[in-house]
Amino acid sequence: MSNFNTECEQVVDDFIMSFDKIKGSNLNRIQLSNEYTALINDVTGKLGNIAIKHSIQDGNFGVLYIATFAYSSRCQRYLEQNI
C-alpha cells in the first residue's frame, strides 16, 4: 500500500504545482474555469488509474478506490482555499 500512497501523493503534488501555474497566468475567468475543470478531471483519472493498477496487483479495488477520495478531497480543498 505504500507505493499506492506514494503515487497518490505525487498526483496531489503535481496538482498543486499545476494549479499554482494556472493561477499565476493571465487567463480570463472562463479560461481559468476550463483549466481548473481539466485539472480536476486529470487528477480524478490519475487517481482512479492508480487504484486500478494496484488492485490488479494486490486486489481490494473497492478499498483502494475509496482511498483515492481522500487524495481527491485534498486537491478539492486546495482549489477551494486558493481560488
PyMOL Python script that loads the backbone (N, CA, C, O; Angstrom):
from pymol import cmd

cmd.read_pdbstr("""\
ATOM      1  N   MET A   1       0.828  -1.199   0.000  1.00  0.00           N
ATOM      2  CA  MET A   1       0.000   0.000   0.000  1.00  0.00           C
ATOM      3  C   MET A   1       0.870   1.261   0.000  1.00  0.00           C
ATOM      4  O   MET A   1       0.406   2.337  -0.377  1.00  0.00           O
ATOM      5  N   SER A   2       2.141   1.127   0.426  1.00  0.00           N
ATOM      6  CA  SER A   2       2.986   2.324   0.484  1.00  0.00           C
ATOM      7  C   SER A   2       3.249   2.888  -0.907  1.00  0.00           C
ATOM      8  O   SER A   2       3.284   4.106  -1.078  1.00  0.00           O
ATOM      9  N   ASN A   3       3.434   2.017  -1.914  1.00  0.00           N
ATOM     10  CA  ASN A   3       3.601   2.526  -3.274  1.00  0.00           C
ATOM     11  C   ASN A   3       2.338   3.234  -3.735  1.00  0.00           C
ATOM     12  O   ASN A   3       2.403   4.255  -4.421  1.00  0.00           O
ATOM     13  N   PHE A   4       1.199   2.693  -3.360  1.00  0.00           N
ATOM     14  CA  PHE A   4      -0.080   3.310  -3.685  1.00  0.00           C
ATOM     15  C   PHE A   4      -0.128   4.724  -3.121  1.00  0.00           C
ATOM     16  O   PHE A   4      -0.451   5.676  -3.833  1.00  0.00           O
ATOM     17  N   ASN A   5       0.195   4.853  -1.838  1.00  0.00           N
ATOM     18  CA  ASN A   5       0.173   6.172  -1.192  1.00  0.00           C
ATOM     19  C   ASN A   5       1.184   7.119  -1.817  1.00  0.00           C
ATOM     20  O   ASN A   5       0.885   8.295  -2.025  1.00  0.00           O
ATOM     21  N   THR A   6       2.368   6.624  -2.116  1.00  0.00           N
ATOM     22  CA  THR A   6       3.403   7.455  -2.734  1.00  0.00           C
ATOM     23  C   THR A   6       2.945   7.980  -4.085  1.00  0.00           C
ATOM     24  O   THR A   6       3.135   9.156  -4.394  1.00  0.00           O
ATOM     25  N   GLU A   7       2.345   7.116  -4.889  1.00  0.00           N
ATOM     26  CA  GLU A   7       1.868   7.540  -6.205  1.00  0.00           C
ATOM     27  C   GLU A   7       0.739   8.559  -6.078  1.00  0.00           C
ATOM     28  O   GLU A   7       0.687   9.528  -6.834  1.00  0.00           O
ATOM     29  N   CYS A   8      -0.152   8.343  -5.135  1.00  0.00           N
ATOM     30  CA  CYS A   8      -1.251   9.302  -4.921  1.00  0.00           C
ATOM     31  C   CYS A   8      -0.717  10.639  -4.429  1.00  0.00           C
ATOM     32  O   CYS A   8      -1.184  11.692  -4.863  1.00  0.00           O
ATOM     33  N   GLU A   9       0.247  10.605  -3.536  1.00  0.00           N
ATOM     34  CA  GLU A   9       0.872  11.845  -3.052  1.00  0.00           C
ATOM     35  C   GLU A   9       1.500  12.616  -4.207  1.00  0.00           C
ATOM     36  O   GLU A   9       1.414  13.843  -4.254  1.00  0.00           O
ATOM     37  N   GLN A  10       2.130  11.903  -5.139  1.00  0.00           N
ATOM     38  CA  GLN A  10       2.750  12.556  -6.287  1.00  0.00           C
ATOM     39  C   GLN A  10       1.700  13.238  -7.156  1.00  0.00           C
ATOM     40  O   GLN A  10       1.936  14.329  -7.676  1.00  0.00           O
ATOM     41  N   VAL A  11       0.543  12.601  -7.315  1.00  0.00           N
ATOM     42  CA  VAL A  11      -0.549  13.204  -8.090  1.00  0.00           C
ATOM     43  C   VAL A  11      -1.007  14.494  -7.421  1.00  0.00           C
ATOM     44  O   VAL A  11      -1.249  15.494  -8.098  1.00  0.00           O
ATOM     45  N   VAL A  12      -1.126  14.476  -6.100  1.00  0.00           N
ATOM     46  CA  VAL A  12      -1.536  15.680  -5.364  1.00  0.00           C
ATOM     47  C   VAL A  12      -0.480  16.775  -5.519  1.00  0.00           C
ATOM     48  O   VAL A  12      -0.816  17.933  -5.764  1.00  0.00           O
ATOM     49  N   ASP A  13       0.781  16.413  -5.379  1.00  0.00           N
ATOM     50  CA  ASP A  13       1.867  17.399  -5.539  1.00  0.00           C
ATOM     51  C   ASP A  13       1.850  18.005  -6.946  1.00  0.00           C
ATOM     52  O   ASP A  13       2.005  19.215  -7.112  1.00  0.00           O
ATOM     53  N   ASP A  14       1.662  17.153  -7.951  1.00  0.00           N
ATOM     54  CA  ASP A  14       1.588  17.640  -9.335  1.00  0.00           C
ATOM     55  C   ASP A  14       0.393  18.561  -9.528  1.00  0.00           C
ATOM     56  O   ASP A  14       0.480  19.568 -10.231  1.00  0.00           O
ATOM     57  N   PHE A  15      -0.723  18.208  -8.900  1.00  0.00           N
ATOM     58  CA  PHE A  15      -1.920  19.046  -8.973  1.00  0.00           C
ATOM     59  C   PHE A  15      -1.627  20.439  -8.421  1.00  0.00           C
ATOM     60  O   PHE A  15      -1.958  21.445  -9.049  1.00  0.00           O
ATOM     61  N   ILE A  16      -1.012  20.490  -7.260  1.00  0.00           N
ATOM     62  CA  ILE A  16      -0.729  21.781  -6.613  1.00  0.00           C
ATOM     63  C   ILE A  16       0.191  22.635  -7.480  1.00  0.00           C
ATOM     64  O   ILE A  16      -0.031  23.836  -7.638  1.00  0.00           O
ATOM     65  N   MET A  17       1.220  22.012  -8.038  1.00  0.00           N
ATOM     66  CA  MET A  17       2.129  22.774  -8.905  1.00  0.00           C
ATOM     67  C   MET A  17       1.398  23.271 -10.154  1.00  0.00           C
ATOM     68  O   MET A  17       1.580  24.417 -10.564  1.00  0.00           O
ATOM     69  N   SER A  18       0.588  22.429 -10.749  1.00  0.00           N
ATOM     70  CA  SER A  18      -0.167  22.832 -11.944  1.00  0.00           C
ATOM     71  C   SER A  18      -1.175  23.919 -11.611  1.00  0.00           C
ATOM     72  O   SER A  18      -1.339  24.877 -12.367  1.00  0.00           O
ATOM     73  N   PHE A  19      -1.845  23.767 -10.482  1.00  0.00           N
ATOM     74  CA  PHE A  19      -2.823  24.770 -10.068  1.00  0.00           C
ATOM     75  C   PHE A  19      -2.148  26.123  -9.892  1.00  0.00           C
ATOM     76  O   PHE A  19      -2.652  27.143 -10.363  1.00  0.00           O
ATOM     77  N   ASP A  20      -1.011  26.126  -9.214  1.00  0.00           N
ATOM     78  CA  ASP A  20      -0.316  27.383  -8.967  1.00  0.00           C
ATOM     79  C   ASP A  20       0.137  28.045 -10.268  1.00  0.00           C
ATOM     80  O   ASP A  20       0.123  29.271 -10.378  1.00  0.00           O
ATOM     81  N   LYS A  21       0.537  27.237 -11.251  1.00  0.00           N
ATOM     82  CA  LYS A  21       0.920  27.795 -12.560  1.00  0.00           C
ATOM     83  C   LYS A  21      -0.291  28.412 -13.247  1.00  0.00           C
ATOM     84  O   LYS A  21      -0.200  29.497 -13.822  1.00  0.00           O
ATOM     85  N   ILE A  22      -1.417  27.723 -13.185  1.00  0.00           N
ATOM     86  CA  ILE A  22      -2.635  28.250 -13.815  1.00  0.00           C
ATOM     87  C   ILE A  22      -3.069  29.532 -13.114  1.00  0.00           C
ATOM     88  O   ILE A  22      -3.410  30.521 -13.762  1.00  0.00           O
ATOM     89  N   LYS A  23      -3.051  29.503 -11.796  1.00  0.00           N
ATOM     90  CA  LYS A  23      -3.488  30.669 -11.024  1.00  0.00           C
ATOM     91  C   LYS A  23      -2.628  31.890 -11.339  1.00  0.00           C
ATOM     92  O   LYS A  23      -3.130  33.013 -11.365  1.00  0.00           O
ATOM     93  N   GLY A  24      -1.347  31.677 -11.575  1.00  0.00           N
ATOM     94  CA  GLY A  24      -0.438  32.782 -11.859  1.00  0.00           C
ATOM     95  C   GLY A  24      -0.474  33.258 -13.305  1.00  0.00           C
ATOM     96  O   GLY A  24       0.241  34.192 -13.669  1.00  0.00           O
ATOM     97  N   SER A  25      -1.290  32.629 -14.121  1.00  0.00           N
ATOM     98  CA  SER A  25      -1.341  33.003 -15.538  1.00  0.00           C
ATOM     99  C   SER A  25      -2.294  34.182 -15.745  1.00  0.00           C
ATOM    100  O   SER A  25      -2.995  34.598 -14.823  1.00  0.00           O
ATOM    101  N   ASN A  26      -2.305  34.696 -16.935  1.00  0.00           N
ATOM    102  CA  ASN A  26      -3.157  35.836 -17.274  1.00  0.00           C
ATOM    103  C   ASN A  26      -4.413  35.416 -18.021  1.00  0.00           C
ATOM    104  O   ASN A  26      -4.841  36.104 -18.946  1.00  0.00           O
ATOM    105  N   LEU A  27      -5.000  34.307 -17.636  1.00  0.00           N
ATOM    106  CA  LEU A  27      -6.200  33.816 -18.302  1.00  0.00           C
ATOM    107  C   LEU A  27      -7.437  34.546 -17.780  1.00  0.00           C
ATOM    108  O   LEU A  27      -7.469  35.009 -16.640  1.00  0.00           O
ATOM    109  N   ASN A  28      -8.449  34.636 -18.636  1.00  0.00           N
ATOM    110  CA  ASN A  28      -9.700  35.230 -18.166  1.00  0.00           C
ATOM    111  C   ASN A  28     -10.482  34.188 -17.349  1.00  0.00           C
ATOM    112  O   ASN A  28     -10.067  33.033 -17.246  1.00  0.00           O
ATOM    113  N   ARG A  29     -11.597  34.603 -16.780  1.00  0.00           N
ATOM    114  CA  ARG A  29     -12.352  33.727 -15.868  1.00  0.00           C
ATOM    115  C   ARG A  29     -12.829  32.446 -16.539  1.00  0.00           C
ATOM    116  O   ARG A  29     -12.778  31.377 -15.931  1.00  0.00           O
ATOM    117  N   ILE A  30     -13.288  32.538 -17.768  1.00  0.00           N
ATOM    118  CA  ILE A  30     -13.772  31.351 -18.474  1.00  0.00           C
ATOM    119  C   ILE A  30     -12.613  30.394 -18.742  1.00  0.00           C
ATOM    120  O   ILE A  30     -12.746  29.184 -18.559  1.00  0.00           O
ATOM    121  N   GLN A  31     -11.487  30.935 -19.172  1.00  0.00           N
ATOM    122  CA  GLN A  31     -10.316  30.098 -19.419  1.00  0.00           C
ATOM    123  C   GLN A  31      -9.826  29.445 -18.124  1.00  0.00           C
ATOM    124  O   GLN A  31      -9.471  28.267 -18.108  1.00  0.00           O
ATOM    125  N   LEU A  32      -9.813  30.229 -17.036  1.00  0.00           N
ATOM    126  CA  LEU A  32      -9.415  29.669 -15.742  1.00  0.00           C
ATOM    127  C   LEU A  32     -10.335  28.527 -15.334  1.00  0.00           C
ATOM    128  O   LEU A  32      -9.879  27.474 -14.889  1.00  0.00           O
ATOM    129  N   SER A  33     -11.636  28.747 -15.493  1.00  0.00           N
ATOM    130  CA  SER A  33     -12.607  27.711 -15.142  1.00  0.00           C
ATOM    131  C   SER A  33     -12.363  26.444 -15.951  1.00  0.00           C
ATOM    132  O   SER A  33     -12.404  25.338 -15.411  1.00  0.00           O
ATOM    133  N   ASN A  34     -12.111  26.606 -17.237  1.00  0.00           N
ATOM    134  CA  ASN A  34     -11.838  25.447 -18.093  1.00  0.00           C
ATOM    135  C   ASN A  34     -10.560  24.723 -17.672  1.00  0.00           C
ATOM    136  O   ASN A  34     -10.516  23.494 -17.645  1.00  0.00           O
ATOM    137  N   GLU A  35      -9.536  25.483 -17.350  1.00  0.00           N
ATOM    138  CA  GLU A  35      -8.265  24.883 -16.921  1.00  0.00           C
ATOM    139  C   GLU A  35      -8.419  24.141 -15.597  1.00  0.00           C
ATOM    140  O   GLU A  35      -7.902  23.036 -15.438  1.00  0.00           O
ATOM    141  N   TYR A  36      -9.132  24.751 -14.643  1.00  0.00           N
ATOM    142  CA  TYR A  36      -9.347  24.106 -13.349  1.00  0.00           C
ATOM    143  C   TYR A  36     -10.165  22.828 -13.513  1.00  0.00           C
ATOM    144  O   TYR A  36      -9.872  21.817 -12.873  1.00  0.00           O
ATOM    145  N   THR A  37     -11.184  22.867 -14.362  1.00  0.00           N
ATOM    146  CA  THR A  37     -12.007  21.686 -14.610  1.00  0.00           C
ATOM    147  C   THR A  37     -11.162  20.570 -15.221  1.00  0.00           C
ATOM    148  O   THR A  37     -11.251  19.416 -14.802  1.00  0.00           O
ATOM    149  N   ALA A  38     -10.354  20.914 -16.200  1.00  0.00           N
ATOM    150  CA  ALA A  38      -9.478  19.913 -16.828  1.00  0.00           C
ATOM    151  C   ALA A  38      -8.499  19.332 -15.815  1.00  0.00           C
ATOM    152  O   ALA A  38      -8.211  18.135 -15.836  1.00  0.00           O
ATOM    153  N   LEU A  39      -7.994  20.176 -14.935  1.00  0.00           N
ATOM    154  CA  LEU A  39      -7.041  19.728 -13.924  1.00  0.00           C
ATOM    155  C   LEU A  39      -7.695  18.753 -12.952  1.00  0.00           C
ATOM    156  O   LEU A  39      -7.105  17.725 -12.621  1.00  0.00           O
ATOM    157  N   ILE A  40      -8.895  19.059 -12.494  1.00  0.00           N
ATOM    158  CA  ILE A  40      -9.619  18.164 -11.579  1.00  0.00           C
ATOM    159  C   ILE A  40      -9.934  16.843 -12.271  1.00  0.00           C
ATOM    160  O   ILE A  40      -9.790  15.778 -11.670  1.00  0.00           O
ATOM    161  N   ASN A  41     -10.358  16.905 -13.520  1.00  0.00           N
ATOM    162  CA  ASN A  41     -10.641  15.670 -14.262  1.00  0.00           C
ATOM    163  C   ASN A  41      -9.380  14.834 -14.412  1.00  0.00           C
ATOM    164  O   ASN A  41      -9.428  13.608 -14.308  1.00  0.00           O
ATOM    165  N   ASP A  42      -8.257  15.489 -14.654  1.00  0.00           N
ATOM    166  CA  ASP A  42      -6.986  14.791 -14.789  1.00  0.00           C
ATOM    167  C   ASP A  42      -6.612  14.086 -13.488  1.00  0.00           C
ATOM    168  O   ASP A  42      -6.197  12.927 -13.502  1.00  0.00           O
ATOM    169  N   VAL A  43      -6.758  14.779 -12.378  1.00  0.00           N
ATOM    170  CA  VAL A  43      -6.440  14.203 -11.066  1.00  0.00           C
ATOM    171  C   VAL A  43      -7.336  13.000 -10.795  1.00  0.00           C
ATOM    172  O   VAL A  43      -6.860  11.951 -10.362  1.00  0.00           O
ATOM    173  N   THR A  44      -8.615  13.152 -11.047  1.00  0.00           N
ATOM    174  CA  THR A  44      -9.555  12.062 -10.800  1.00  0.00           C
ATOM    175  C   THR A  44      -9.188  10.836 -11.627  1.00  0.00           C
ATOM    176  O   THR A  44      -9.198   9.714 -11.122  1.00  0.00           O
ATOM    177  N   GLY A  45      -8.864  11.055 -12.902  1.00  0.00           N
ATOM    178  CA  GLY A  45      -8.465   9.949 -13.761  1.00  0.00           C
ATOM    179  C   GLY A  45      -7.184   9.281 -13.302  1.00  0.00           C
ATOM    180  O   GLY A  45      -7.090   8.054 -13.281  1.00  0.00           O
ATOM    181  N   LYS A  46      -6.196  10.086 -12.935  1.00  0.00           N
ATOM    182  CA  LYS A  46      -4.916   9.532 -12.484  1.00  0.00           C
ATOM    183  C   LYS A  46      -5.082   8.719 -11.211  1.00  0.00           C
ATOM    184  O   LYS A  46      -4.512   7.636 -11.084  1.00  0.00           O
ATOM    185  N   LEU A  47      -5.864   9.240 -10.264  1.00  0.00           N
ATOM    186  CA  LEU A  47      -6.081   8.510  -9.016  1.00  0.00           C
ATOM    187  C   LEU A  47      -6.834   7.207  -9.268  1.00  0.00           C
ATOM    188  O   LEU A  47      -6.516   6.175  -8.678  1.00  0.00           O
ATOM    189  N   GLY A  48      -7.827   7.260 -10.143  1.00  0.00           N
ATOM    190  CA  GLY A  48      -8.558   6.045 -10.497  1.00  0.00           C
ATOM    191  C   GLY A  48      -7.657   5.007 -11.144  1.00  0.00           C
ATOM    192  O   GLY A  48      -7.764   3.816 -10.855  1.00  0.00           O
ATOM    193  N   ASN A  49      -6.769   5.461 -12.018  1.00  0.00           N
ATOM    194  CA  ASN A  49      -5.825   4.546 -12.671  1.00  0.00           C
ATOM    195  C   ASN A  49      -4.865   3.913 -11.665  1.00  0.00           C
ATOM    196  O   ASN A  49      -4.507   2.743 -11.797  1.00  0.00           O
ATOM    197  N   ILE A  50      -4.454   4.677 -10.673  1.00  0.00           N
ATOM    198  CA  ILE A  50      -3.587   4.132  -9.629  1.00  0.00           C
ATOM    199  C   ILE A  50      -4.330   3.049  -8.856  1.00  0.00           C
ATOM    200  O   ILE A  50      -3.768   1.992  -8.570  1.00  0.00           O
ATOM    201  N   ALA A  51      -5.581   3.306  -8.520  1.00  0.00           N
ATOM    202  CA  ALA A  51      -6.383   2.316  -7.799  1.00  0.00           C
ATOM    203  C   ALA A  51      -6.542   1.042  -8.625  1.00  0.00           C
ATOM    204  O   ALA A  51      -6.424  -0.062  -8.093  1.00  0.00           O
ATOM    205  N   ILE A  52      -6.807   1.190  -9.912  1.00  0.00           N
ATOM    206  CA  ILE A  52      -6.961   0.020 -10.782  1.00  0.00           C
ATOM    207  C   ILE A  52      -5.658  -0.770 -10.852  1.00  0.00           C
ATOM    208  O   ILE A  52      -5.655  -1.993 -10.712  1.00  0.00           O
ATOM    209  N   LYS A  53      -4.551  -0.061 -11.071  1.00  0.00           N
ATOM    210  CA  LYS A  53      -3.246  -0.731 -11.190  1.00  0.00           C
ATOM    211  C   LYS A  53      -2.921  -1.532  -9.936  1.00  0.00           C
ATOM    212  O   LYS A  53      -2.507  -2.688 -10.019  1.00  0.00           O
ATOM    213  N   HIS A  54      -3.110  -0.912  -8.777  1.00  0.00           N
ATOM    214  CA  HIS A  54      -2.762  -1.592  -7.534  1.00  0.00           C
ATOM    215  C   HIS A  54      -3.768  -2.682  -7.184  1.00  0.00           C
ATOM    216  O   HIS A  54      -3.404  -3.663  -6.536  1.00  0.00           O
ATOM    217  N   SER A  55      -5.018  -2.534  -7.594  1.00  0.00           N
ATOM    218  CA  SER A  55      -5.990  -3.592  -7.303  1.00  0.00           C
ATOM    219  C   SER A  55      -5.707  -4.823  -8.157  1.00  0.00           C
ATOM    220  O   SER A  55      -5.959  -5.947  -7.722  1.00  0.00           O
ATOM    221  N   ILE A  56      -5.187  -4.625  -9.364  1.00  0.00           N
ATOM    222  CA  ILE A  56      -4.792  -5.760 -10.200  1.00  0.00           C
ATOM    223  C   ILE A  56      -3.630  -6.498  -9.529  1.00  0.00           C
ATOM    224  O   ILE A  56      -3.557  -7.726  -9.560  1.00  0.00           O
ATOM    225  N   GLN A  57      -2.735  -5.734  -8.930  1.00  0.00           N
ATOM    226  CA  GLN A  57      -1.569  -6.336  -8.266  1.00  0.00           C
ATOM    227  C   GLN A  57      -1.935  -6.939  -6.906  1.00  0.00           C
ATOM    228  O   GLN A  57      -1.476  -8.027  -6.559  1.00  0.00           O
ATOM    229  N   ASP A  58      -2.767  -6.222  -6.141  1.00  0.00           N
ATOM    230  CA  ASP A  58      -2.998  -6.580  -4.744  1.00  0.00           C
ATOM    231  C   ASP A  58      -4.437  -6.993  -4.422  1.00  0.00           C
ATOM    232  O   ASP A  58      -4.694  -7.522  -3.341  1.00  0.00           O
ATOM    233  N   GLY A  59      -5.372  -6.763  -5.334  1.00  0.00           N
ATOM    234  CA  GLY A  59      -6.780  -6.997  -5.019  1.00  0.00           C
ATOM    235  C   GLY A  59      -7.367  -5.795  -4.300  1.00  0.00           C
ATOM    236  O   GLY A  59      -6.728  -4.746  -4.215  1.00  0.00           O
ATOM    237  N   ASN A  60      -8.569  -5.940  -3.788  1.00  0.00           N
ATOM    238  CA  ASN A  60      -9.238  -4.898  -2.995  1.00  0.00           C
ATOM    239  C   ASN A  60      -9.471  -3.597  -3.741  1.00  0.00           C
ATOM    240  O   ASN A  60      -9.194  -2.524  -3.203  1.00  0.00           O
ATOM    241  N   PHE A  61      -9.976  -3.666  -4.973  1.00  0.00           N
ATOM    242  CA  PHE A  61     -10.216  -2.441  -5.742  1.00  0.00           C
ATOM    243  C   PHE A  61     -11.090  -1.465  -4.968  1.00  0.00           C
ATOM    244  O   PHE A  61     -10.790  -0.271  -4.933  1.00  0.00           O
ATOM    245  N   GLY A  62     -12.157  -1.941  -4.351  1.00  0.00           N
ATOM    246  CA  GLY A  62     -13.068  -1.048  -3.632  1.00  0.00           C
ATOM    247  C   GLY A  62     -12.364  -0.244  -2.562  1.00  0.00           C
ATOM    248  O   GLY A  62     -12.578   0.962  -2.435  1.00  0.00           O
ATOM    249  N   VAL A  63     -11.540  -0.902  -1.808  1.00  0.00           N
ATOM    250  CA  VAL A  63     -10.806  -0.236  -0.725  1.00  0.00           C
ATOM    251  C   VAL A  63      -9.852   0.813  -1.303  1.00  0.00           C
ATOM    252  O   VAL A  63      -9.777   1.938  -0.810  1.00  0.00           O
ATOM    253  N   LEU A  64      -9.132   0.428  -2.346  1.00  0.00           N
ATOM    254  CA  LEU A  64      -8.177   1.358  -2.949  1.00  0.00           C
ATOM    255  C   LEU A  64      -8.884   2.534  -3.614  1.00  0.00           C
ATOM    256  O   LEU A  64      -8.432   3.675  -3.520  1.00  0.00           O
ATOM    257  N   TYR A  65      -9.994   2.247  -4.285  1.00  0.00           N
ATOM    258  CA  TYR A  65     -10.733   3.324  -4.951  1.00  0.00           C
ATOM    259  C   TYR A  65     -11.261   4.312  -3.928  1.00  0.00           C
ATOM    260  O   TYR A  65     -11.174   5.523  -4.131  1.00  0.00           O
ATOM    261  N   ILE A  66     -11.800   3.811  -2.844  1.00  0.00           N
ATOM    262  CA  ILE A  66     -12.301   4.693  -1.781  1.00  0.00           C
ATOM    263  C   ILE A  66     -11.149   5.502  -1.185  1.00  0.00           C
ATOM    264  O   ILE A  66     -11.324   6.672  -0.844  1.00  0.00           O
ATOM    265  N   ALA A  67      -9.986   4.889  -1.059  1.00  0.00           N
ATOM    266  CA  ALA A  67      -8.820   5.597  -0.521  1.00  0.00           C
ATOM    267  C   ALA A  67      -8.428   6.781  -1.398  1.00  0.00           C
ATOM    268  O   ALA A  67      -7.893   7.771  -0.900  1.00  0.00           O
ATOM    269  N   THR A  68      -8.694   6.685  -2.708  1.00  0.00           N
ATOM    270  CA  THR A  68      -8.349   7.804  -3.589  1.00  0.00           C
ATOM    271  C   THR A  68      -9.189   9.039  -3.294  1.00  0.00           C
ATOM    272  O   THR A  68      -8.780  10.154  -3.617  1.00  0.00           O
ATOM    273  N   PHE A  69     -10.356   8.858  -2.687  1.00  0.00           N
ATOM    274  CA  PHE A  69     -11.206  10.008  -2.374  1.00  0.00           C
ATOM    275  C   PHE A  69     -10.527  10.962  -1.399  1.00  0.00           C
ATOM    276  O   PHE A  69     -10.725  12.174  -1.480  1.00  0.00           O
ATOM    277  N   ALA A  70      -9.735  10.432  -0.488  1.00  0.00           N
ATOM    278  CA  ALA A  70      -9.013  11.302   0.452  1.00  0.00           C
ATOM    279  C   ALA A  70      -8.041  12.202  -0.296  1.00  0.00           C
ATOM    280  O   ALA A  70      -7.912  13.384   0.023  1.00  0.00           O
ATOM    281  N   TYR A  71      -7.359  11.646  -1.291  1.00  0.00           N
ATOM    282  CA  TYR A  71      -6.417  12.441  -2.077  1.00  0.00           C
ATOM    283  C   TYR A  71      -7.149  13.437  -2.972  1.00  0.00           C
ATOM    284  O   TYR A  71      -6.721  14.582  -3.121  1.00  0.00           O
ATOM    285  N   SER A  72      -8.231  13.002  -3.554  1.00  0.00           N
ATOM    286  CA  SER A  72      -9.040  13.887  -4.389  1.00  0.00           C
ATOM    287  C   SER A  72      -9.611  15.030  -3.555  1.00  0.00           C
ATOM    288  O   SER A  72      -9.664  16.172  -4.013  1.00  0.00           O
ATOM    289  N   SER A  73     -10.032  14.727  -2.347  1.00  0.00           N
ATOM    290  CA  SER A  73     -10.564  15.764  -1.451  1.00  0.00           C
ATOM    291  C   SER A  73      -9.501  16.782  -1.080  1.00  0.00           C
ATOM    292  O   SER A  73      -9.793  17.971  -0.952  1.00  0.00           O
ATOM    293  N   ARG A  74      -8.270  16.321  -0.907  1.00  0.00           N
ATOM    294  CA  ARG A  74      -7.183  17.266  -0.616  1.00  0.00           C
ATOM    295  C   ARG A  74      -7.003  18.246  -1.759  1.00  0.00           C
ATOM    296  O   ARG A  74      -6.777  19.436  -1.535  1.00  0.00           O
ATOM    297  N   CYS A  75      -7.102  17.745  -2.995  1.00  0.00           N
ATOM    298  CA  CYS A  75      -6.983  18.623  -4.161  1.00  0.00           C
ATOM    299  C   CYS A  75      -8.138  19.607  -4.198  1.00  0.00           C
ATOM    300  O   CYS A  75      -7.939  20.792  -4.466  1.00  0.00           O
ATOM    301  N   GLN A  76      -9.326  19.131  -3.934  1.00  0.00           N
ATOM    302  CA  GLN A  76     -10.503  19.994  -3.961  1.00  0.00           C
ATOM    303  C   GLN A  76     -10.410  21.077  -2.888  1.00  0.00           C
ATOM    304  O   GLN A  76     -10.722  22.238  -3.153  1.00  0.00           O
ATOM    305  N   ARG A  77      -9.985  20.706  -1.683  1.00  0.00           N
ATOM    306  CA  ARG A  77      -9.830  21.702  -0.616  1.00  0.00           C
ATOM    307  C   ARG A  77      -8.778  22.742  -0.994  1.00  0.00           C
ATOM    308  O   ARG A  77      -8.965  23.932  -0.740  1.00  0.00           O
ATOM    309  N   TYR A  78      -7.679  22.304  -1.598  1.00  0.00           N
ATOM    310  CA  TYR A  78      -6.642  23.248  -2.018  1.00  0.00           C
ATOM    311  C   TYR A  78      -7.214  24.221  -3.041  1.00  0.00           C
ATOM    312  O   TYR A  78      -6.968  25.426  -2.974  1.00  0.00           O
ATOM    313  N   LEU A  79      -7.972  23.691  -3.979  1.00  0.00           N
ATOM    314  CA  LEU A  79      -8.595  24.523  -5.002  1.00  0.00           C
ATOM    315  C   LEU A  79      -9.527  25.549  -4.350  1.00  0.00           C
ATOM    316  O   LEU A  79      -9.453  26.738  -4.662  1.00  0.00           O
ATOM    317  N   GLU A  80     -10.389  25.102  -3.462  1.00  0.00           N
ATOM    318  CA  GLU A  80     -11.355  25.993  -2.812  1.00  0.00           C
ATOM    319  C   GLU A  80     -10.668  27.072  -1.987  1.00  0.00           C
ATOM    320  O   GLU A  80     -11.123  28.216  -1.957  1.00  0.00           O
ATOM    321  N   GLN A  81      -9.585  26.719  -1.326  1.00  0.00           N
ATOM    322  CA  GLN A  81      -8.896  27.672  -0.457  1.00  0.00           C
ATOM    323  C   GLN A  81      -8.058  28.682  -1.228  1.00  0.00           C
ATOM    324  O   GLN A  81      -7.697  29.730  -0.692  1.00  0.00           O
ATOM    325  N   ASN A  82      -7.750  28.375  -2.475  1.00  0.00           N
ATOM    326  CA  ASN A  82      -6.816  29.221  -3.207  1.00  0.00           C
ATOM    327  C   ASN A  82      -7.399  29.921  -4.422  1.00  0.00           C
ATOM    328  O   ASN A  82      -6.672  30.598  -5.150  1.00  0.00           O
ATOM    329  N   ILE A  83      -8.672  29.774  -4.649  1.00  0.00           N
ATOM    330  CA  ILE A  83      -9.279  30.490  -5.784  1.00  0.00           C
ATOM    331  C   ILE A  83      -9.603  31.892  -5.340  1.00  0.00           C
ATOM    332  O   ILE A  83     -10.122  32.684  -6.126  1.00  0.00           O
TER     333      ILE A  83
END
""", "prot")
cmd.dss("prot")
cmd.show_as("cartoon", "prot")
cmd.util.cbc("prot")
cmd.orient("prot")
